[in-house]
């Protein structure tokens, strides 16, 4: 198993890293649980959806001779999502959490002075580390499901009067953006 000091880390540096991380997360999704915790689309969303999010300050990569070994992404005010390649599991998570704790230790932005992260219930090694470090399961947690795509996905019936279709041409873009903002915008 790799030693922590042999897996250097560095801050996110832009488009080249976005491509590296997209490929890394895609590979982890293909591995399946417990390796996959963050979807490549979530990363792109995180980098571009919030003009206050600075990926160069809030994303850190750990690399070895094979490429990306892991990535940690801050979710302010108090969160971090860590993704680690299987050969580095059990080694990189703790340094990732330490980095996040240092970055989030700002009472002005994180008044609760806590840190939260995500863990798959099936990832016993990571959940044991979190227990050892004093993390506790939040009562408001999510269920994440996984399915291999080797079998066809059954059709899901839509409610009467509904239909699903791709967004049309440029004439529909403004409506699409408006709907997105209506659904995801914070309450006024």
C-alpha positions in Angstrom: 0.0 0.0 0.0 1.4 3.4 -0.9 2.8 5.6 1.9 1.1 9.0 2.5 4.4 10.9 1.8 4.7 9.2 -1.6 1.4 10.6 -2.8 1.9 14.3 -3.1 -1.1 16.7 -3.4 -1.6 20.0 -5.1 -4.4 22.5 -5.7 -6.7 22.3 -8.8 -5.3 24.3 -11.7 -8.0 24.7 -14.3 -9.3 23.0 -17.5 -6.6 20.3 -17.7 -7.4 19.2 -14.2 -11.1 19.2 -14.9 -10.5 16.7 -17.7 -8.2 14.6 -15.5 -10.8 14.6 -12.7 -13.7 13.8 -15.1 -11.8 10.8 -16.4 -10.8 9.7 -12.8 -14.4 9.9 -11.5 -15.7 8.1 -14.6 -13.2 5.3 -13.9 -14.3 5.2 -10.2 -18.0 5.0 -11.3 -17.1 2.0 -13.5 -15.5 0.3 -10.5 -18.7 0.6 -8.6 -19.1 0.7 -4.8 -17.4 1.4 -2.6 -15.1 3.4 -5.0 -17.8 5.7 -6.5 -19.0 8.5 -4.3 -19.0 11.5 -6.7 -20.4 11.6 -10.3 -18.3 13.3 -13.0 -21.3 15.5 -13.8 -21.4 16.6 -10.1 -17.8 17.9 -10.4 -18.6 19.9 -13.5 -21.7 21.3 -11.8 -19.7 22.2 -8.7 -17.0 24.0 -10.7 -19.3 26.1 -12.8 -22.7 26.6 -11.1 -21.6 28.9 -8.3 -19.7 32.0 -9.2 -18.4 32.2 -5.5 -16.9 28.7 -5.7 -13.1 28.9 -6.4 -12.0 25.5 -7.6 -8.4 26.5 -7.2 -9.0 27.0 -3.5 -11.6 24.3 -2.9 -10.3 21.2 -4.9 -7.2 19.3 -4.1 -5.7 16.4 -6.1 -3.4 13.6 -4.9 -1.4 12.1 -7.7 1.1 9.2 -8.2 2.9 7.8 -11.2 -0.4 6.4 -12.5 -2.3 9.7 -12.4 -5.0 10.9 -10.0 -5.0 8.8 -6.8 -7.6 10.9 -5.1 -9.5 14.2 -5.0 -11.1 16.2 -2.2 -13.7 18.8 -3.0 -15.0 21.3 -0.4 -18.7 21.9 0.0 -18.8 25.1 2.0 -19.6 26.0 4.7 -18.7 22.7 6.3 -18.4 19.8 3.9 -15.9 17.8 1.9 -16.3 14.9 -0.6 -13.3 12.6 -0.9 -12.8 10.1 -3.8 -9.9 7.7 -3.7 -8.6 5.2 -6.2 -8.8 1.6 -4.7 -5.0 1.1 -4.3 -4.8 4.2 -2.1 -7.9 3.5 0.0 -7.1 3.6 3.7 -4.1 5.9 3.1 -5.4 9.1 1.6 -8.7 9.7 3.3 -7.2 10.9 6.6 -4.9 13.5 4.9 -7.8 14.6 2.8 -10.0 15.2 5.9 -7.1 17.0 7.6 -6.7 19.3 4.5 -10.5 20.0 4.5 -10.6 20.7 8.3 -7.8 23.2 7.9 -9.6 24.9 5.0 -13.0 25.0 6.8 -11.6 26.2 10.1 -13.1 29.7 9.7 -15.7 30.8 12.2 -16.9 33.5 9.9 -17.8 31.0 7.2 -18.3 27.9 9.3 -19.9 29.0 12.6 -20.6 25.5 13.7 -16.8 24.7 13.5 -17.6 21.2 12.3 -16.9 19.2 9.2 -19.1 16.8 7.4 -18.4 14.3 4.6 -20.1 11.5 2.8 -19.5 7.8 3.2 -21.1 4.8 1.7 -22.5 2.5 4.4 -20.9 -0.4 2.6 -17.5 1.2 2.9 -16.6 -0.2 6.3 -12.9 0.9 6.2 -13.9 4.6 5.6 -16.7 4.5 8.1 -14.4 3.0 10.7 -11.9 5.8 10.1 -14.7 8.4 10.5 -15.8 6.8 13.7 -12.2 6.8 15.0 -11.9 10.5 14.1 -15.1 11.4 16.0 -17.5 11.7 13.1 -21.1 10.7 13.7 -23.8 9.8 11.3 -26.2 12.6 10.5 -29.9 11.8 10.8 -30.4 13.7 7.5 -28.6 11.3 5.2 -29.1 10.3 1.6 -29.7 6.9 0.0 -27.5 6.3 -3.0 -28.2 3.3 -5.2 -26.1 1.5 -7.8 -27.0 -0.7 -10.7 -25.0 -2.3 -13.4 -26.0 -1.3 -16.9 -25.5 -4.8 -18.4 -29.3 -5.4 -18.4 -31.8 -3.1 -20.1 -33.4 -0.5 -17.9 -37.2 -1.0 -17.7 -39.5 1.8 -19.0 -40.8 4.0 -16.2 -44.4 5.0 -16.8 -45.1 8.8 -16.7 -48.1 10.3 -15.1 -51.1 10.8 -17.4 -50.6 13.8 -19.6 -46.8 14.0 -19.2 -44.1 13.3 -21.7 -40.3 13.2 -21.6 -38.2 14.7 -24.4 -34.9 16.4 -24.9 -34.8 20.2 -24.7 -35.5 21.7 -28.1 -33.4 24.2 -29.9 -32.2 27.6 -28.9 -35.8 28.9 -28.7 -36.3 26.7 -25.5 -33.1 27.5 -23.7 -34.4 30.5 -21.8 -37.4 28.5 -20.6 -35.1 25.6 -19.6 -32.8 28.0 -17.6 -35.9 29.6 -15.9 -37.2 26.2 -14.9 -33.8 25.2 -13.5 -33.6 28.4 -11.5 -37.1 28.0 -10.2 -36.4 24.5 -9.0 -32.9 25.0 -7.6 -32.7 28.6 -6.6 -32.5 29.3 -2.8 -35.7 30.8 -1.3 -35.9 34.6 -1.6 
